[in-house]
Amino acid sequence: MIYVKLLKVVHTEREEARKLIPYIKEADIWCPEYAGLTDDMAKVMEADWEVMIRSTLSRSTFLRKTEEGLQFLPPNQRRYVLGQADYLFQNKVLIWYLERFTPEKAATVHSLKAESNLKFGISLRELGQGQINHFFSEYWESLKLEKKSCELRDQEVARNIDLLERMIPQRYNRFMNKDIQAVVAIGGAHHPERYVSFSLDVVDLSRPAITIPDRLDYALDFGKSFDEMKPLMLAYGALELSLRGVISLKLSDIEKMSYDDLRKKLSR
């Protein structure tokens, strides 16, 4: 019998990773989020991890080598991923990935993400030039592509959750005819539970939707319309321009301004 717990997490900062500790301690199998993996890639990474946790590698060496491989991530995400890996390493928990696409479907997922990122970049350029309507058009297309990619990934995660009870004992003989505790850690914007054939124990570890990015994700999740999304889209675009030094507005300014005032401020 397999028991699956689905954690909705925030992939930023070490303190968010610390929330995982009690669930890591109870897990036989840990299923971290990893976008667009093929089945072959997943198998290699799982085998490498098993070798790692059974080795005599010191924790300090493990952390150093792991951090070296995470330089492509933004610092706040890097701290989360490193923390998760650290706790898994200390507790010697096996990893099993739930995105195991065919190469063709993995390419589709990556293509959607790349196109979404491209359109988001274009939208920010338009916003920086004061072209508000063009910004909204490009950003909305970016969000729709992101949602499509997310749905494909959620369906794949759900498909492999349904297969866990059969696949885990096949891969690891020690679990043959035994109860298995599997824990899935996935971003709060994902909903694989909508596609799974059995009931999951869902635990929401995500923080309240207070920040602009969190409020944007929350609104998207609830299917808000284009017009309903525009204030949050504009606020998020302004935040990104502020972080990139394109505009002089600070986060506190953006959060205090009304939609009309912010639009007027950014228009040219």
C-alpha positions in Angstrom: 0.0 0.0 0.0 1.3 3.5 -0.8 0.4 6.6 1.0 1.0 9.9 -0.8 1.2 13.3 0.8 1.2 16.3 -1.5 2.9 19.4 -0.1 2.2 22.8 -1.7 5.4 24.7 -1.2 7.2 28.0 -2.0 10.5 27.5 -3.8 12.3 30.4 -2.2 14.6 30.8 0.8 16.0 28.4 3.4 13.2 29.0 5.9 10.7 27.6 3.4 12.9 24.5 3.0 12.9 24.1 6.8 9.2 23.5 6.7 9.9 20.3 4.8 12.0 18.7 7.7 9.2 16.8 9.5 7.9 15.4 6.2 11.3 14.4 5.0 11.8 12.5 8.3 8.6 10.5 7.7 9.2 9.8 3.9 10.4 6.6 2.3 10.3 8.3 -1.1 10.7 12.0 -1.8 9.3 13.5 -5.0 10.7 16.9 -5.7 9.5 19.2 -8.5 11.7 19.2 -11.6 10.3 20.7 -14.7 10.3 18.9 -18.1 12.4 15.8 -17.3 12.4 12.8 -19.6 12.1 9.3 -18.2 15.7 8.6 -19.0 16.9 11.8 -17.4 14.9 11.0 -14.2 16.4 7.5 -14.0 19.9 8.8 -14.2 19.3 11.5 -11.6 17.6 9.0 -9.2 20.5 6.6 -9.6 23.1 9.3 -9.0 21.2 10.4 -5.9 21.1 6.9 -4.5 24.8 6.5 -4.9 25.3 9.9 -3.2 23.3 9.1 -0.1 25.0 5.7 0.3 28.5 7.1 -0.1 30.9 8.3 2.6 30.7 11.8 1.2 30.8 14.4 4.0 27.9 16.8 4.4 30.2 19.8 3.8 31.5 18.3 0.5 28.0 17.4 -0.6 26.7 20.9 0.0 29.7 22.5 -1.8 29.3 20.3 -4.9 25.5 20.7 -4.9 25.7 24.5 -4.6 28.1 24.6 -7.5 25.5 22.9 -9.7 22.8 25.4 -8.7 24.4 28.6 -10.0 21.8 28.8 -12.8 19.1 29.5 -10.2 18.2 32.9 -8.7 19.8 33.2 -5.2 16.5 32.9 -3.3 15.5 29.7 -5.2 19.1 28.4 -4.8 18.8 28.6 -1.0 15.6 26.7 -1.0 16.8 23.9 -3.3 20.1 23.6 -1.4 18.2 23.4 1.9 15.9 20.7 0.6 18.8 18.7 -0.7 20.7 19.1 2.6 17.8 17.7 4.6 17.3 14.8 2.2 21.0 14.0 2.3 21.1 14.0 6.1 18.1 11.7 6.3 19.2 9.5 3.4 15.8 9.6 1.7 15.4 8.2 -1.8 14.2 10.6 -4.6 11.7 9.8 -7.3 10.8 12.3 -10.0 7.2 12.6 -11.2 7.9 14.4 -14.5 9.0 11.5 -16.8 8.0 12.8 -20.3 8.8 11.3 -23.6 11.5 13.4 -25.3 8.8 14.9 -27.6 6.5 16.0 -24.8 9.4 17.3 -22.7 10.4 19.4 -25.7 6.8 20.8 -25.8 7.0 21.8 -22.2 10.3 23.5 -22.6 9.1 25.2 -25.8 6.0 26.6 -24.0 8.1 27.9 -21.2 10.7 29.5 -23.5 7.9 31.2 -25.5 6.3 32.4 -22.3 9.6 33.9 -21.1 10.1 35.5 -24.5 6.7 37.2 -24.4 7.2 38.3 -20.8 10.5 39.9 -21.8 8.8 41.7 -24.7 6.0 42.8 -22.3 8.5 44.4 -19.9 10.3 46.2 -22.8 6.9 47.6 -23.9 6.1 48.7 -20.3 9.5 50.3 -19.9 8.7 52.3 -23.1 5.3 53.4 -21.6 3.3 51.2 -24.0 0.8 50.0 -21.5 -1.7 48.3 -23.8 1.1 46.4 -25.7 2.5 45.3 -22.3 -0.9 43.9 -21.3 -1.3 42.0 -24.6 2.1 40.4 -24.5 2.0 39.6 -20.8 -1.4 38.0 -21.0 -0.2 35.8 -23.8 2.8 34.9 -21.6 0.6 33.9 -18.7 -1.6 31.8 -21.0 1.4 29.9 -22.2 2.7 29.5 -18.7 -0.7 28.1 -17.6 -0.7 25.6 -20.5 2.8 24.4 -19.6 1.7 24.1 -15.9 -1.3 22.0 -16.9 0.8 19.6 -19.0 3.2 19.2 -16.1 0.4 18.6 -13.6 -1.1 15.9 -15.7 2.3 14.2 -16.0 2.9 14.4 -12.3 -0.6 12.9 -11.6 0.0 10.1 -14.1 3.1 9.1 -12.3 1.6 9.4 -8.8 -1.0 6.9 -10.0 2.0 4.6 -11.0 3.9 4.9 -7.8 2.5 1.9 -6.1 3.7 -0.3 -9.0 6.9 1.4 -10.0 8.6 1.9 -6.6 8.7 -1.8 -5.6 9.9 -2.6 -9.1 12.8 -0.2 -8.7 13.5 -0.8 -5.0 13.0 -4.4 -3.9 13.1 -3.4 -0.2 9.5 -2.0 -0.7 8.0 -5.2 -2.1 4.9 -6.1 -0.1 5.4 -3.2 2.3 3.6 0.1 3.0 5.3 3.1 1.4 5.2 6.7 2.5 5.7 9.0 -0.5 5.9 12.8 -0.2 5.5 15.1 -3.2 6.8 18.7 -2.8 5.5 21.0 -5.6 4.9 24.7 -6.0 1.6 26.1 -4.8 0.5 27.1 -8.3 0.4 23.4 -9.3 -2.7 21.1 -8.9 -1.9 17.5 -9.9 -4.5 16.4 -7.3 -7.1 17.4 -9.9 -5.9 14.6 -12.2 -5.0 11.8 -9.8 -7.3 8.8 -9.7 -7.3 8.6 -5.8 -7.6 11.0 -2.9 -4.4 12.6 -1.7 -3.5 14.1 1.6 -2.8 17.7 0.5 -0.8 20.0 2.9 -0.5 23.7 2.1 2.8 25.0 3.2 2.6 28.1 1.0 2.5 31.5 2.7 -0.5 33.8 2.5 -0.9 35.7 -0.7 0.4 39.0 0.5 3.2 39.9 -2.0 2.5 41.1 -5.5 3.8 37.8 -7.1 1.8 35.7 -4.7 -1.3 37.7 -5.3 -0.8 37.3 -9.0 -0.4 33.6 -8.8 -3.5 33.3 -6.5 -5.6 35.3 -9.0 -4.5 33.2 -11.9 -5.3 30.1 -10.0 -8.8 31.3 -9.5 -9.3 31.9 -13.2 -9.6 35.7 -13.0 -10.4 37.4 -16.3 -8.0 39.6 -18.3 -9.7 42.8 -17.0 -9.6 41.5 -13.5 -5.9 40.6 -13.8 -4.8 44.0 -15.2 -4.1 45.7 -11.8 -1.9 42.8 -10.6 -0.2 42.4 -14.0 0.7 46.1 -14.1 2.0 46.0 -10.5 4.1 42.9 -11.2 5.5 44.4 -14.4 6.4 47.6 -12.5 8.0 45.5 -9.7 10.2 43.7 -12.3 11.2 47.0 -13.9 12.1 48.3 -10.5 14.2 45.3 -9.6 16.0 45.7 -13.0 16.7 49.4 -12.4 14.6 50.5 -15.3 12.3 52.7 -13.2 12.9 54.6 -10.0 9.8 53.4 -8.2 10.4 51.3 -5.1 8.3 48.3 -4.0 6.7 50.4 -1.3 5.6 52.9 -3.9 4.1 50.3 -6.2 2.2 48.6 -3.4 0.6 51.9 -2.3 -0.4 53.2 -5.7 -3.8 52.7 -7.2 -4.1 51.0 -10.6 -5.0 54.3 -12.3 -2.1 56.2 -10.6 0.4 53.5 -11.5 -0.8 53.3 -15.1 -0.5 57.1 -15.4 3.0 57.0 -13.8 4.2 54.4 -16.3 2.5 55.7 -19.4 4.4 57.8 -22.0 
